[in-house]
C-alpha cells in the first residue's frame, strides 16, 4: 500500500481543491469554514484554475498556494494554504484581497456592483493572538463591534498548529476537514469519509494522485523545497534570538558599569568575556565625556 500523500503539500492541495472537476470538495471545505445556515450555504462555485501552479520550478516553490473561486451570486473566495511563517502574512493576505477586489469589476460595471470578497487562510503556524484555531475578522467600529462598516470583506484564519492541540470533534464539518488535511489514522479517515461526501471524493482523488509517477516526482520536489524553506526561516529566527540575547547582556553590563560595579562581578552575572566588558566600559566612559 502506497504512503498517503500530504494534503498540505502545495501541489496536492492545488490538485484536490483548485480544479473545476474537484469543486465539490472545495464547496464542502468552504462551507465548513463559513458555517452558514442551510438557507445560505454555498451550493456551487466557478473555480478559477491557475495552470501556472503546475508549471512552477523547484526554486519557485515556497510552501504556499492560493485558490480563487466565485459563487453564482458574485462572491469571490480566496482560499490559501501557507506552511512557512515569513512574518509578512498580514501584508500578503491584505494585498491578495485588494487585488481580488480591484479585479472583481468588469469594464463598464459601476462601483455599486462591487461584491463581497472572502479570504480563507489555512496557516501551519501560530498567527493570531487567540487560543482558538479559527478566527474571523470583519471591519467594525472600535467601540462597538456590533457596528459593521461593510459586509464586503471577511477574513478567516485556520491555524493548524492550534488545531493539533485540541481533541477534534468529528461531528463538526470543519474539524472533519482539518483531520483530512492533517495526517490522521486509517480509522479516523474511514469515519470522516463515511460522514462527508466531499471528503470521500477528495480522499479517492488523493489515492489516485499517489499512483501518478509524474505527480510523485513533483510532490517530492515540493516537499524538499518546503523543508529547505522552513529550515532557512528557522535558522534566521534562531540567529535573531541569539542577537537579541547578546544585545540584552550588553545592556545589562552597561547598566552595571554605570552603577560602578567591577568587571569581575559583571562577568559573573552576564557571562560576557572580560575584554567585551572592557570595550563596553571604554564606550560608556567616552559617551559620558570621561
C-alpha positions as a Markdown table, in Angstrom:
| # | Residue | x | y | z |
|---|---|---|---|---|
| 1 | Unk | 0.0 | 0.0 | 0.0 |
| 2 | Unk | 1.4 | 3.4 | -1.0 |
| 3 | Unk | 2.1 | 6.0 | 1.6 |
| 4 | Unk | -0.7 | 8.7 | 1.9 |
| 5 | Unk | 0.5 | 11.9 | 0.3 |
| 6 | Unk | 0.5 | 15.1 | 2.4 |
| 7 | Unk | -2.6 | 17.2 | 1.7 |
| 8 | Unk | -0.6 | 20.2 | 2.9 |
| 9 | Unk | 1.9 | 19.8 | 0.0 |
| 10 | Unk | 1.1 | 22.8 | -2.3 |
| 11 | Unk | 0.8 | 20.7 | -5.4 |
| 12 | Unk | -1.6 | 18.2 | -3.8 |
| 13 | Unk | -3.7 | 21.0 | -2.2 |
| 14 | Unk | -4.0 | 22.6 | -5.7 |
| 15 | Unk | -5.0 | 19.3 | -7.3 |
| 16 | Unk | -7.6 | 18.5 | -4.6 |
| 17 | Unk | -9.3 | 21.9 | -4.4 |
| 18 | Unk | -8.1 | 24.1 | -7.3 |
| 19 | Unk | -9.7 | 22.5 | -10.3 |
| 20 | Unk | -13.2 | 22.7 | -11.8 |
| 21 | Unk | -13.6 | 18.9 | -11.6 |
| 22 | Unk | -12.8 | 18.9 | -7.8 |
| 23 | Unk | -15.1 | 21.8 | -6.9 |
| 24 | Unk | -17.5 | 19.6 | -4.9 |
| 25 | Unk | -14.8 | 19.1 | -2.3 |
| 26 | Unk | -13.9 | 22.8 | -2.4 |
| 27 | Unk | -17.5 | 23.8 | -1.8 |
| 28 | Unk | -17.7 | 21.4 | 1.1 |
| 29 | Unk | -14.5 | 22.8 | 2.6 |
| 30 | Unk | -15.6 | 26.4 | 2.2 |
| 31 | Unk | -19.0 | 25.7 | 3.8 |
| 32 | Unk | -17.3 | 24.1 | 6.7 |
| 33 | Unk | -15.3 | 27.3 | 7.3 |
| 34 | Unk | -18.1 | 29.8 | 6.8 |
| 35 | Unk | -20.5 | 27.8 | 8.9 |
| 36 | Unk | -23.6 | 29.3 | 7.2 |
| 37 | Unk | -27.1 | 28.1 | 7.9 |
| 38 | Unk | -28.7 | 25.7 | 5.3 |
| 39 | Unk | -30.5 | 28.5 | 3.5 |
| 40 | Unk | -27.3 | 30.5 | 2.8 |
| 41 | Unk | -24.8 | 27.7 | 2.2 |
| 42 | Unk | -22.8 | 27.9 | -1.0 |
| 43 | Unk | -24.1 | 25.3 | -3.5 |
| 44 | Unk | -21.7 | 25.8 | -6.4 |
| 45 | Unk | -18.6 | 27.8 | -7.4 |
| 46 | Unk | -16.7 | 28.6 | -10.5 |
| 47 | Unk | -13.1 | 27.6 | -9.8 |
| 48 | Unk | -10.6 | 29.9 | -11.5 |
| 49 | Unk | -7.9 | 27.4 | -12.4 |
| 50 | Unk | -4.3 | 28.5 | -12.1 |
| 51 | Unk | -2.4 | 26.4 | -14.6 |
| 52 | Unk | 0.9 | 28.2 | -13.6 |
| 53 | Unk | 0.8 | 26.4 | -10.3 |
| 54 | Unk | 1.6 | 23.1 | -12.1 |
| 55 | Unk | 4.5 | 24.7 | -14.0 |
| 56 | Unk | 6.4 | 26.0 | -11.0 |
| 57 | Unk | 10.1 | 25.2 | -11.0 |
| 58 | Unk | 11.7 | 23.8 | -7.9 |
| 59 | Unk | 13.3 | 27.2 | -6.9 |
| 60 | Unk | 9.8 | 28.9 | -7.2 |
| 61 | Unk | 8.1 | 26.6 | -4.6 |
| 62 | Unk | 7.6 | 28.3 | -1.3 |
| 63 | Unk | 5.1 | 26.2 | 0.6 |
| 64 | Unk | 2.1 | 28.3 | -0.3 |
| 65 | Unk | -0.8 | 28.1 | -2.7 |
| 66 | Unk | -3.7 | 30.4 | -3.5 |
| 67 | Unk | -7.0 | 29.3 | -5.0 |
| 68 | Unk | -9.7 | 31.6 | -6.3 |
| 69 | Unk | -13.4 | 30.8 | -6.8 |
| 70 | Unk | -16.6 | 32.7 | -7.4 |
| 71 | Unk | -20.2 | 31.9 | -6.4 |
| 72 | Unk | -23.2 | 32.3 | -8.7 |
| 73 | Unk | -24.2 | 35.5 | -6.9 |
| 74 | Unk | -20.7 | 37.0 | -7.4 |
| 75 | Unk | -19.0 | 36.4 | -4.1 |
| 76 | Unk | -15.2 | 36.0 | -4.6 |
| 77 | Unk | -13.4 | 33.4 | -2.4 |
| 78 | Unk | -9.7 | 33.3 | -1.9 |
| 79 | Unk | -8.5 | 30.1 | -0.2 |
| 80 | Unk | -4.8 | 29.9 | 0.6 |
| 81 | Unk | -2.5 | 27.5 | 2.3 |
| 82 | Unk | 0.7 | 28.7 | 3.9 |
| 83 | Unk | 3.1 | 26.4 | 5.6 |
| 84 | Unk | 6.1 | 28.7 | 6.4 |
| 85 | Unk | 5.8 | 31.8 | 8.6 |
| 86 | Unk | 7.6 | 34.6 | 6.8 |
| 87 | Unk | 6.3 | 37.2 | 9.2 |
| 88 | Unk | 4.6 | 39.1 | 6.5 |
| 89 | Unk | 1.4 | 37.1 | 6.2 |
| 90 | Unk | -0.8 | 40.0 | 7.2 |
| 91 | Unk | 0.5 | 42.2 | 4.4 |
| 92 | Unk | 0.4 | 39.4 | 1.9 |
| 93 | Unk | -3.2 | 38.5 | 2.7 |
| 94 | Unk | -4.3 | 42.1 | 2.5 |
| 95 | Unk | -2.5 | 42.5 | -0.8 |
| 96 | Unk | -4.1 | 39.4 | -2.3 |
| 97 | Unk | -7.6 | 40.5 | -1.0 |
| 98 | Unk | -7.2 | 44.0 | -2.5 |
| 99 | Unk | -6.2 | 42.6 | -5.9 |
| 100 | Unk | -9.2 | 40.4 | -6.0 |
| 101 | Unk | -11.5 | 43.3 | -5.1 |
| 102 | Unk | -10.0 | 45.6 | -7.7 |
| 103 | Unk | -10.3 | 42.8 | -10.4 |
| 104 | Unk | -13.8 | 41.8 | -9.5 |
| 105 | Unk | -15.5 | 44.5 | -11.6 |
| 106 | Unk | -15.6 | 44.1 | -15.3 |
| 107 | Unk | -15.1 | 47.1 | -17.6 |
| 108 | Unk | -18.2 | 49.2 | -17.6 |
| 109 | Unk | -19.5 | 48.0 | -14.3 |
| 110 | Unk | -20.3 | 50.6 | -11.7 |
| 111 | Unk | -18.8 | 50.6 | -8.2 |
| 112 | Unk | -22.2 | 49.8 | -6.8 |
| 113 | Unk | -21.9 | 46.3 | -8.3 |
| 114 | Unk | -18.9 | 45.5 | -6.2 |
| 115 | Unk | -19.5 | 42.1 | -4.5 |
| 116 | Unk | -18.2 | 40.6 | -1.3 |
| 117 | Unk | -14.7 | 39.1 | -1.2 |
| 118 | Unk | -13.9 | 36.4 | 1.5 |
| 119 | Unk | -10.3 | 35.4 | 2.4 |
| 120 | Unk | -9.8 | 32.0 | 3.9 |
| 121 | Unk | -6.2 | 31.2 | 5.1 |
| 122 | Unk | -5.0 | 27.8 | 6.3 |
| 123 | Unk | -1.8 | 28.5 | 8.2 |
| 124 | Unk | 0.6 | 25.9 | 9.6 |
| 125 | Unk | 1.8 | 28.2 | 12.4 |
| 126 | Unk | 0.5 | 30.4 | 15.2 |
| 127 | Unk | -0.6 | 33.8 | 13.8 |
| 128 | Unk | -3.5 | 35.3 | 15.7 |
| 129 | Unk | -3.1 | 36.1 | 19.4 |
| 130 | Unk | -6.1 | 33.9 | 20.5 |
| 131 | Unk | -6.4 | 30.4 | 21.7 |
| 132 | Unk | -9.0 | 29.5 | 19.1 |
| 133 | Unk | -7.7 | 27.8 | 15.9 |
| 134 | Unk | -10.4 | 29.5 | 13.8 |
| 135 | Unk | -10.6 | 33.3 | 13.9 |
| 136 | Unk | -12.9 | 35.6 | 11.8 |
| 137 | Unk | -12.4 | 39.3 | 11.1 |
| 138 | Unk | -14.7 | 42.0 | 9.8 |
| 139 | Unk | -14.4 | 45.8 | 9.6 |
| 140 | Unk | -16.2 | 47.1 | 12.7 |
| 141 | Unk | -16.4 | 50.3 | 14.8 |
| 142 | Unk | -13.7 | 50.3 | 17.5 |
| 143 | Unk | -16.0 | 51.0 | 20.5 |
| 144 | Unk | -18.9 | 48.9 | 19.2 |
| 145 | Unk | -18.1 | 45.6 | 17.5 |
| 146 | Unk | -21.7 | 45.1 | 16.5 |
| 147 | Unk | -21.5 | 48.2 | 14.3 |
| 148 | Unk | -20.1 | 46.8 | 11.0 |
| 149 | Unk | -18.8 | 49.3 | 8.4 |
| 150 | Unk | -19.4 | 47.0 | 5.5 |
| 151 | Unk | -20.1 | 43.3 | 4.7 |
| 152 | Unk | -17.9 | 43.3 | 1.6 |
| 153 | Unk | -14.8 | 41.9 | 3.4 |
| 154 | Unk | -14.3 | 38.9 | 5.6 |
| 155 | Unk | -11.2 | 37.2 | 6.7 |
| 156 | Unk | -10.9 | 33.7 | 8.1 |
| 157 | Unk | -7.8 | 32.2 | 9.7 |
| 158 | Unk | -7.5 | 28.5 | 10.4 |
| 159 | Unk | -4.3 | 27.9 | 12.4 |
| 160 | Unk | -3.4 | 24.2 | 12.0 |
| 161 | Unk | -0.8 | 24.4 | 14.7 |
| 162 | Unk | -3.5 | 25.3 | 17.2 |
| 163 | Unk | -5.9 | 22.7 | 15.9 |
| 164 | Unk | -3.4 | 19.9 | 16.5 |
| 165 | Unk | -3.5 | 20.8 | 20.3 |
| 166 | Unk | -7.2 | 20.1 | 20.7 |
| 167 | Unk | -9.4 | 16.9 | 20.7 |
| 168 | Unk | -11.2 | 17.0 | 17.4 |
| 169 | Unk | -15.0 | 16.6 | 17.2 |
| 170 | Unk | -15.9 | 14.7 | 14.0 |
| 171 | Unk | -19.5 | 16.0 | 14.3 |
| 172 | Unk | -18.1 | 19.4 | 13.3 |
| 173 | Unk | -17.6 | 19.7 | 9.5 |
| 174 | Unk | -14.6 | 22.0 | 9.7 |
| 175 | Unk | -12.8 | 19.6 | 12.2 |
| 176 | Unk | -13.5 | 16.7 | 9.8 |
| 177 | Unk | -11.9 | 18.6 | 7.0 |
| 178 | Unk | -8.9 | 19.5 | 9.2 |
| 179 | Unk | -8.5 | 15.9 | 10.1 |
| 180 | Unk | -8.3 | 15.1 | 6.4 |
| 181 | Unk | -5.8 | 17.9 | 5.8 |
| 182 | Unk | -3.6 | 16.8 | 8.8 |
| 183 | Unk | -2.0 | 13.3 | 9.0 |
| 184 | Unk | -4.7 | 11.1 | 10.5 |
| 185 | Unk | -5.0 | 7.4 | 11.3 |
| 186 | Unk | -6.8 | 5.0 | 8.9 |
| 187 | Unk | -9.6 | 4.6 | 11.4 |
| 188 | Unk | -10.2 | 8.4 | 11.6 |
| 189 | Unk | -10.1 | 8.7 | 7.8 |
| 190 | Unk | -12.7 | 6.0 | 7.5 |
| 191 | Unk | -15.0 | 7.7 | 9.9 |
| 192 | Unk | -14.8 | 11.2 | 8.3 |
| 193 | Unk | -15.0 | 9.9 | 4.7 |
| 194 | Unk | -18.1 | 8.0 | 5.6 |
| 195 | Unk | -19.7 | 11.1 | 7.2 |
| 196 | Unk | -18.8 | 13.6 | 4.4 |
| 197 | Unk | -19.2 | 13.0 | 0.6 |
| 198 | Unk | -16.8 | 15.9 | -0.1 |
| 199 | Unk | -14.1 | 14.4 | 1.9 |
| 200 | Unk | -14.7 | 11.0 | 0.5 |
| 201 | Unk | -14.3 | 12.3 | -3.0 |
| 202 | Unk | -11.1 | 14.2 | -2.0 |
| 203 | Unk | -9.6 | 11.0 | -0.4 |
| 204 | Unk | -10.3 | 9.0 | -3.6 |
| 205 | Unk | -8.6 | 11.7 | -5.7 |
| 206 | Unk | -5.7 | 11.7 | -3.3 |
| 207 | Unk | -5.3 | 7.9 | -3.7 |
| 208 | Unk | -5.3 | 8.3 | -7.5 |
| 209 | Unk | -2.7 | 11.0 | -7.3 |
| 210 | Unk | -0.4 | 8.7 | -5.3 |
| 211 | Unk | -0.3 | 6.4 | -8.3 |
| 212 | Unk | 0.8 | 9.0 | -10.8 |
| 213 | Unk | 4.6 | 8.9 | -11.2 |
| 214 | Unk | 4.8 | 12.5 | -12.6 |
| 215 | Unk | 2.8 | 13.8 | -9.6 |
| 216 | Unk | 5.0 | 11.9 | -7.2 |
| 217 | Unk | 8.1 | 13.4 | -8.8 |
| 218 | Unk | 6.7 | 17.0 | -8.5 |
| 219 | Unk | 5.5 | 16.1 | -5.0 |
| 220 | Unk | 9.0 | 15.2 | -3.8 |
| 221 | Unk | 10.5 | 18.3 | -5.3 |
| 222 | Unk | 7.9 | 20.4 | -3.4 |
| 223 | Unk | 8.5 | 18.6 | -0.2 |
| 224 | Unk | 12.2 | 19.2 | -0.5 |
| 225 | Unk | 11.7 | 22.9 | -1.3 |
| 226 | Unk | 9.3 | 23.3 | 1.6 |
| 227 | Unk | 11.7 | 21.7 | 4.1 |
| 228 | Unk | 14.5 | 23.9 | 2.9 |
| 229 | Unk | 12.4 | 27.0 | 3.2 |
| 230 | Unk | 11.3 | 26.1 | 6.7 |
| 231 | Unk | 15.0 | 25.4 | 7.7 |
| 232 | Unk | 16.0 | 28.8 | 6.3 |
| 233 | Unk | 13.4 | 30.7 | 8.3 |
| 234 | Unk | 14.0 | 28.6 | 11.4 |
| 235 | Unk | 17.8 | 29.4 | 11.2 |
| 236 | Unk | 17.1 | 33.1 | 10.7 |
| 237 | Unk | 14.7 | 33.1 | 13.7 |
| 238 | Unk | 17.3 | 31.4 | 15.9 |
| 239 | Unk | 20.0 | 33.8 | 14.8 |
| 240 | Unk | 17.8 | 36.7 | 15.6 |
| 241 | Unk | 17.1 | 35.3 | 19.1 |
| 242 | Unk | 20.9 | 35.0 | 19.7 |
| 243 | Unk | 21.5 | 38.5 | 18.6 |
| 244 | Unk | 18.7 | 39.8 | 20.8 |
| 245 | Unk | 20.1 | 37.9 | 23.8 |
| 246 | Unk | 23.6 | 39.3 | 23.2 |
| 247 | Unk | 22.2 | 42.8 | 23.0 |
| 248 | Unk | 20.3 | 42.3 | 26.2 |
| 249 | Unk | 23.5 | 41.1 | 28.0 |
| 250 | Unk | 25.4 | 44.2 | 26.7 |
| 251 | Unk | 22.7 | 46.4 | 28.1 |
| 252 | Unk | 22.8 | 44.8 | 31.5 |
| 253 | Unk | 26.6 | 45.2 | 31.5 |
| 254 | Unk | 26.4 | 48.8 | 30.6 |
| 255 | Unk | 23.9 | 49.5 | 33.4 |
| 256 | Unk | 26.2 | 47.7 | 35.8 |
| 257 | Unk | 29.2 | 49.8 | 34.7 |
| 258 | Unk | 27.2 | 53.0 | 35.1 |
| 259 | Unk | 26.3 | 51.8 | 38.6 |
| 260 | Unk | 30.1 | 51.5 | 39.4 |
| 261 | Unk | 30.3 | 47.7 | 39.6 |
| 262 | Unk | 33.6 | 46.0 | 39.0 |
| 263 | Unk | 34.4 | 43.9 | 35.9 |
| 264 | Unk | 34.7 | 40.6 | 37.9 |
| 265 | Unk | 31.1 | 41.0 | 39.1 |
| 266 | Unk | 29.7 | 42.0 | 35.7 |
| 267 | Unk | 31.5 | 39.0 | 34.1 |
| 268 | Unk | 30.0 | 36.6 | 36.7 |
| 269 | Unk | 26.4 | 38.0 | 36.2 |
| 270 | Unk | 26.4 | 38.3 | 32.4 |
| 271 | Unk | 28.8 | 35.6 | 31.3 |
| 272 | Unk | 30.5 | 38.1 | 29.0 |
| 273 | Unk | 34.2 | 38.0 | 28.5 |
| 274 | Unk | 36.5 | 40.5 | 30.3 |
| 275 | Unk | 37.6 | 42.1 | 27.0 |
| 276 | Unk | 34.0 | 42.6 | 26.0 |
| 277 | Unk | 33.2 | 44.3 | 29.2 |
| 278 | Unk | 36.4 | 46.5 | 29.0 |
| 279 | Unk | 35.3 | 47.5 | 25.4 |
| 280 | Unk | 31.9 | 48.4 | 26.8 |
| 281 | Unk | 33.5 | 50.3 | 29.7 |
| 282 | Unk | 35.6 | 52.4 | 27.3 |
| 283 | Unk | 32.5 | 53.1 | 25.2 |
| 284 | Unk | 30.4 | 54.0 | 28.3 |
| 285 | Unk | 33.1 | 56.4 | 29.6 |
| 286 | Unk | 33.6 | 58.0 | 26.2 |
| 287 | Unk | 29.9 | 58.6 | 25.8 |
| 288 | Unk | 29.7 | 60.1 | 29.2 |
| 289 | Unk | 32.5 | 62.5 | 28.4 |
| 290 | Unk | 35.2 | 61.0 | 30.7 |
